[in-house]
C-alpha cells in the first residue's frame, strides 16, 4: 500500500510541531526533513533540481539541523516516521554520522530512515575541508561504515578514504536504520541500487521518473539485490489525486512526497500556519480518505 510523506521546510521553527502532529492526525506516514549546512556569500555552483539552477531561494532561510529536529518532533508524535531528504553525507565523518543515526533510531523507536546524497554544492566541501573530487567513492565508504557500525558489534574499516580501528557503538536500534540514496545522476541511481535500501526522487519532468526508476532497478538486479525490500520516494503531480496515486503505485513507487507550496521561491515563507493546516486537511479529505 502507498505511504504518504509530508514535506515542509525553511519555515518558522515553531510551526514544525503543530504541523507534524496535524500530518500524523491526517494519516500521513512520514515527514521529510532536508539538510543545509550554510549559505555562502559567493558561489558559482548551480542547483540541479529547479528550472533555472539558481540557489537564491536558500538565502536567509531558517534550516534546523535534522538530527536535532527529528528527535524533537518524534517526542510530540506517536506513529509518524521521519526521513532525511537528504543529508549531505560525504562532507561529514562517517563515525560521527553513524553515532547520530543510531541515536536517532533509538530515540524515535525505529521511526527513522536515513536519506543521503553527495550535495550539489562544491562550496559545502570547501567549507568542511573535504575534497570535492572522488566524493561519490567517499560516499560509498561512508555508507559501508555506517551500516557496519549499526550492528552494535565491533567493526573496523580500511578503505581509500577512511581507516577505522575496531570500535563499537551502543545503543543501536533493534532494526538497522534504512539508508536511502537520493539523486538523479547516473552514479546516484546506480548507487541507490547497489548500496541503498531505497531511492529518493527530487522531482522534475514526469516522464523522467519512470526512466530513473528503471535504472535503479537494473542496478539492483545486477548486484543481486532485486529481492530485498526497497523504498521509492517520489515527487509527482500524480500524488494529488486518487487516480494518480493508483498510477504511481502501479509503477512501483512506495512513498509519495507531498507539499503545498513552492519551496524554491526566494524570500521568507509568509504562509500562515492556519493555511498550512488547511492544506493538510484538504489532502486528507480529497486524497487520503479515498485511497486508504
C-alpha positions as CSV (number, residue, x, y, z in Angstrom):
1,X,0.0,0.0,0.0
2,X,1.2,3.5,-0.8
3,X,2.7,5.6,2.0
4,X,2.5,9.3,2.2
5,X,5.3,11.8,3.2
6,X,4.6,15.4,4.1
7,X,7.2,17.9,3.0
8,X,7.6,21.3,4.7
9,X,10.8,23.2,5.4
10,X,12.5,26.6,5.7
11,X,9.7,27.8,7.9
12,X,9.3,29.4,11.3
13,X,10.7,26.7,13.6
14,X,7.7,27.0,16.0
15,X,5.5,25.6,13.2
16,X,7.1,22.2,13.0
17,X,5.5,20.6,16.0
18,X,1.9,21.5,15.2
19,X,2.4,20.7,11.5
20,X,3.8,17.2,12.1
21,X,1.1,16.5,14.7
22,X,-1.5,17.5,12.1
23,X,0.1,15.4,9.5
24,X,0.1,12.4,11.8
25,X,-3.6,13.0,12.6
26,X,-4.4,13.4,8.9
27,X,-3.0,10.0,8.1
28,X,0.5,10.8,6.7
29,X,3.1,8.1,7.3
30,X,6.2,10.1,7.2
31,X,7.7,13.6,7.4
32,X,10.7,14.5,5.3
33,X,13.5,16.7,6.7
34,X,16.0,18.5,4.5
35,X,19.6,19.3,5.3
36,X,21.6,22.5,4.6
37,X,24.8,23.5,6.3
38,X,25.3,27.1,5.3
39,X,24.7,29.6,2.6
40,X,27.9,31.1,1.1
41,X,28.1,34.7,0.1
42,X,30.0,33.9,-3.1
43,X,29.2,30.7,-5.0
44,X,29.2,29.5,-8.6
45,X,27.5,26.2,-8.2
46,X,24.2,25.7,-9.9
47,X,21.3,23.8,-8.3
48,X,20.3,20.8,-10.3
49,X,16.7,20.4,-9.1
50,X,15.0,23.6,-10.1
51,X,14.3,25.1,-13.6
52,X,17.0,27.8,-13.7
53,X,19.7,26.4,-11.4
54,X,19.5,29.3,-9.0
55,X,20.2,28.9,-5.4
56,X,19.0,32.3,-4.1
57,X,15.9,30.6,-2.7
58,X,18.1,29.4,0.2
59,X,19.3,32.9,1.3
60,X,18.1,33.8,4.7
61,X,16.0,30.7,5.1
62,X,15.9,29.0,8.5
63,X,17.2,25.5,8.5
64,X,17.2,23.4,11.6
65,X,19.8,20.6,11.6
66,X,17.9,17.3,11.0
67,X,19.5,15.2,13.8
68,X,18.3,17.9,16.2
69,X,14.8,18.4,14.7
70,X,13.7,14.8,14.3
71,X,14.0,13.7,17.9
72,X,12.1,16.9,19.0
73,X,9.3,16.0,16.6
74,X,9.3,12.4,17.5
75,X,8.8,13.4,21.1
76,X,5.4,15.0,20.3
77,X,4.2,12.3,17.9
78,X,3.5,8.6,18.3
79,X,3.2,7.0,14.8
80,X,4.6,9.1,12.0
81,X,8.2,8.4,10.9
82,X,10.9,10.7,9.6
83,X,13.3,10.7,6.6
84,X,16.2,13.0,6.0
85,X,15.8,14.5,2.5
86,X,18.8,14.3,2.2
87,X,21.8,14.6,4.5
88,X,25.0,15.7,2.6
89,X,26.9,12.6,3.7
90,X,30.5,12.9,2.2
91,X,31.2,16.2,3.9
92,X,30.8,14.5,7.3
93,X,32.9,11.9,9.1
94,X,31.0,8.6,8.9
95,X,31.7,7.5,12.5
96,X,30.1,10.7,13.9
97,X,27.2,10.3,11.4
98,X,26.8,6.6,12.5
99,X,26.5,7.8,16.1
100,X,23.9,10.3,15.1
101,X,21.9,7.8,13.0
102,X,21.9,5.1,15.6
103,X,21.0,7.6,18.4
104,X,18.1,8.9,16.4
105,X,17.0,5.4,15.5
106,X,16.8,4.5,19.2
107,X,15.2,7.8,20.3
108,X,12.5,7.5,17.7
109,X,11.9,3.8,18.4
110,X,12.6,2.9,14.8
111,X,10.7,5.7,13.2
112,X,13.6,6.9,11.1
113,X,15.0,6.4,7.6
114,X,18.3,8.0,6.7
115,X,18.3,9.7,3.3
116,X,21.7,10.6,1.9
117,X,23.2,12.5,-1.0
118,X,26.5,13.9,-2.2
119,X,25.5,17.6,-2.2
120,X,25.5,19.6,-5.4
121,X,27.4,22.4,-3.8
122,X,31.1,22.4,-4.2
123,X,31.2,25.1,-1.5
124,X,29.9,22.6,1.1
125,X,33.1,20.6,0.6
126,X,35.3,23.7,0.7
127,X,33.8,24.8,4.0
128,X,34.1,21.4,5.5
129,X,37.7,20.9,4.3
130,X,36.8,17.8,2.3
131,X,37.9,17.3,-1.3
132,X,35.2,17.7,-4.0
133,X,37.0,15.1,-6.2
134,X,36.0,11.4,-5.6
135,X,33.0,12.4,-3.5
136,X,31.0,9.5,-4.8
137,X,33.6,7.0,-3.8
138,X,33.9,8.7,-0.5
139,X,30.1,8.4,0.0
140,X,30.2,4.7,-0.8
141,X,32.7,4.1,2.1
142,X,30.5,6.3,4.4
143,X,27.5,4.1,3.7
144,X,29.5,0.9,4.3
145,X,30.9,2.2,7.6
146,X,27.5,3.4,8.9
147,X,25.9,0.1,8.1
148,X,28.8,-1.8,9.8
149,X,28.6,0.3,12.9
150,X,24.8,-0.2,13.1
151,X,25.3,-3.8,14.2
152,X,26.4,-2.8,17.6
153,X,29.3,-5.2,17.4
154,X,33.0,-4.3,17.0
155,X,33.6,-3.1,13.5
156,X,36.7,-1.8,11.7
157,X,37.3,-0.5,8.2
158,X,40.2,0.0,5.8
159,X,39.5,1.9,2.6
160,X,40.7,4.6,0.3
161,X,39.5,7.4,2.5
162,X,38.9,6.0,6.0
163,X,41.0,3.9,8.3
164,X,38.9,3.0,11.3
165,X,40.1,0.6,14.1
166,X,37.7,-1.9,15.6
167,X,35.1,0.1,17.5
168,X,31.6,-0.4,18.9
169,X,28.6,1.9,19.1
170,X,25.9,1.4,21.7
171,X,23.0,1.7,21.8
172,X,21.9,0.8,18.4
173,X,18.2,0.3,17.2
174,X,16.8,-3.2,17.2
175,X,16.3,-2.9,13.5
176,X,19.0,-1.3,11.3
177,X,18.1,2.3,10.2
178,X,17.5,2.0,6.4
179,X,19.8,4.1,4.2
180,X,18.0,5.7,1.2
181,X,20.1,7.3,-1.6
182,X,18.9,10.5,-3.3
183,X,20.0,12.0,-6.6
184,X,19.3,11.9,-10.3
185,X,22.7,11.4,-11.8
186,X,23.7,8.1,-13.3
187,X,26.1,7.4,-10.4
188,X,23.4,8.3,-7.8
189,X,20.9,5.9,-9.4
190,X,23.5,3.1,-9.7
191,X,24.5,3.7,-6.0
192,X,20.9,3.5,-4.9
193,X,20.5,0.1,-6.5
194,X,23.9,-1.1,-5.3
195,X,24.0,0.1,-1.7
196,X,20.7,1.7,-0.8
197,X,17.6,0.4,1.0
198,X,15.7,2.8,-1.2
199,X,15.9,5.8,-3.6
200,X,14.7,9.3,-3.1
201,X,13.4,11.2,-6.2
202,X,13.7,15.0,-6.1
203,X,11.1,16.0,-8.7
204,X,11.4,17.2,-12.3
205,X,9.8,16.1,-15.6
206,X,7.2,13.5,-15.1
207,X,8.5,11.2,-17.8
208,X,11.9,11.1,-16.2
209,X,10.7,9.3,-13.1
210,X,10.0,6.0,-14.9
211,X,13.3,6.2,-16.7
212,X,15.3,6.8,-13.4
213,X,13.4,4.0,-11.6
214,X,14.3,1.6,-14.4
215,X,18.0,2.5,-14.0
216,X,17.8,1.9,-10.2
217,X,16.0,-1.5,-10.8
218,X,18.6,-2.6,-13.3
219,X,21.4,-1.8,-10.7
220,X,19.5,-3.8,-8.1
221,X,19.3,-6.8,-10.4
222,X,22.9,-6.5,-11.5
223,X,24.1,-6.5,-7.9
224,X,21.8,-9.4,-6.8
225,X,19.6,-7.2,-4.6
226,X,16.3,-7.3,-6.5
227,X,14.6,-9.4,-3.9
228,X,15.5,-7.2,-1.0
229,X,13.0,-4.7,0.5
230,X,13.3,-1.3,-1.3
231,X,11.6,2.0,-0.9
232,X,11.0,4.5,-3.7
233,X,10.1,8.0,-2.5
234,X,8.8,10.2,-5.4
235,X,7.6,13.7,-6.1
236,X,4.9,13.8,-8.7
237,X,1.8,15.8,-9.7
238,X,0.0,12.4,-9.7
239,X,0.3,12.5,-5.9
240,X,-2.6,14.9,-5.7
241,X,-5.4,12.7,-6.9
242,X,-6.6,9.2,-6.1
243,X,-6.2,8.2,-9.7
244,X,-2.7,9.5,-9.8
245,X,-1.9,7.6,-6.6
246,X,-3.0,4.4,-8.4
247,X,-0.7,5.1,-11.3
248,X,2.3,5.7,-9.1
249,X,1.7,2.6,-7.0
250,X,1.3,0.5,-10.2
251,X,4.7,1.9,-11.4
252,X,6.5,0.8,-8.2
253,X,6.5,4.0,-6.1
254,X,6.2,3.1,-2.4
255,X,6.0,6.6,-0.9
256,X,4.8,9.9,-2.4
257,X,6.2,13.2,-1.1
258,X,3.5,15.8,-0.9
259,X,4.0,19.6,-0.3
260,X,1.7,22.5,-0.6
261,X,3.9,25.5,-1.6
262,X,6.8,26.3,-3.8
263,X,9.9,25.9,-1.6
264,X,12.1,27.3,-4.4
265,X,10.5,30.8,-4.1
266,X,13.1,33.4,-2.9
267,X,12.4,35.3,0.3
268,X,10.9,34.2,3.6
269,X,7.9,31.9,3.9
270,X,4.8,34.1,4.5
271,X,2.2,31.3,4.5
272,X,0.3,31.4,7.9
273,X,0.1,28.2,10.0
274,X,-3.6,28.1,9.6
275,X,-3.2,27.9,5.8
276,X,-0.7,25.1,6.1
277,X,-3.0,23.2,8.4
278,X,-5.9,23.7,5.9
279,X,-3.8,22.2,3.1
280,X,-3.1,19.1,5.1
281,X,-6.8,18.7,5.9
282,X,-7.7,19.2,2.2
283,X,-5.4,16.4,1.3
284,X,-6.7,14.2,4.0
285,X,-10.3,14.7,2.7
286,X,-9.7,14.7,-1.0
287,X,-6.9,12.0,-1.4
288,X,-6.1,10.0,1.8
289,X,-9.8,9.3,2.7
290,X,-10.3,7.9,-0.8
291,X,-7.2,5.7,-1.1
292,X,-6.6,4.4,2.5
